[in-house]
Amino acid sequence: MRLTRYFLPVLKETPSEAQIVSHRLMLRAGMIKQASAGIYSWLPLGYKVLRNVERIVHEEQQRAGHIPMLMPTLQSADLWRESGRYDAYGPEMLRIRDRHERDLLYGPTNEEMITDIFRSHVSSYRDLPMTLYHIQWKFRDEIRPRFGVMRGREFLMKDGYNFDVDYESAIHAYNRHMVSYLRTYERMGLQAIPMRADSGPIGGDDTHEFLVLADTGESEVFYDAAITDLKFGDRKVDYDNRDECAEIVKEWTTPYARTDETHDEAIFNQVPEERRRTSRGIEVGQIFYFGTKYSEPMGATVVNREGQHVPVHMGSHGIGVSRLLGAIIEASHDDNGIIWPEGVTPFHCGIVNLKQGDAEADRACEQLYDALTAKGLEPLYDDREERAGAKFATMDLIGLPWRITVGPRGLKNGVVELTSRKTGESEELSPEVAVARVAEIYGK
Ligand code: 5CA
């Protein structure tokens, strides 16, 4: 993409309404624009990152054997009356009446709708286990939407639902989700720690939240520092193997890690003092096992191996897709702007032409652009007639992990400069080697 042909409305001023750094940077980098309280338009740069986050979520869900689908945003109130949540959910639910006086709602979550789909089509244990998921917009009329996409009213969520014939298989589904989430967040350059939590309006006994440590997080968290040393890495996991998944879950749930809702001072005090940490965290996901809470009142049963009709065991599993953009920025920025992890960056690499209009520099930039594109990479070429300082400031603000700087002086010696956004370190390389280096970084 050439910057002169793109829509990147960066702001010079720091927007006064934004209280935390991720919100400020998302506005300044032209990623989002508020449409009304807690509701945002995703401008091209923000939309690109959102799609990248979504893609990783899809890939990891499908790697774990979960099936993608799409349910609507508007739901019938009648379904929620069946589960008893229509009245219980309270003012966070946006209730709507259509022209035929039928009650609808903008879905804050989809347990009822998925249970209805399941009961209409599945009746035997032979079709299980089954996990269906979608990535869809949700609406919760939060009393205090704030921090930009972090606590929005309209937000994008991945929500998945497992259906299992008995408790043991449902716990395997829970474990499988935990394992797949660990890999999902790591691919986004995040450390998200599973913490024992409270189930709130979704219900159920077993639940973990995934928290990214950040001073601006809304939750208070207590943990054993040992958990921050754990890495998922590129282990090969057989997601159907119950023992293997249970082992990984044990590894991550043995060190103490709880949110303030479930924190237990007596247990925490057994952690050696030098490893006890109190911090704040951003909740980027939550998994629940709630058994037959929805299947029983809604009559979602299957015939089990013994020929009996039993309500299915269910759980639901959420990832805050749009919130993740805020969380990633909170975890990865400096005074000059965002520092995108390579896994989610909107463009792989920036090209800065120090002397737009200089025939040599222009040609070298075009060649770099073509060579990077030919490798399957997407560069952002700053081809504006701007001074170098302004171009560097824009690149730093929007946070591309790598920048190639091209100027007449370097070209005389046959070199361009490859700079890491994270470390600020630069290397002078021939254009060919610079392209090969960037391609190698992205595994292309
Ligand atoms: N049905 C379950 C799991 S599918 C559910 O709704 N879980 S949840 O309430 O925990 O939401 C899942 C994730 O969505 C949260 O972990 C959080 O990351 C994100 N989320 C929740 N509320 C908001 C909000 N107001 N703005 C942005 N993201 C949110």
Residues whose N, C-alpha, C, O or C-beta is under 5 A from the ligand:
A	BS01	5CA	P108 T109 V149 M150 R151 G152 R153 F155 M157 K158 D159 G160 I202 E283 V284 G285 Q286 S316 H317 G318 I319 G320 R323
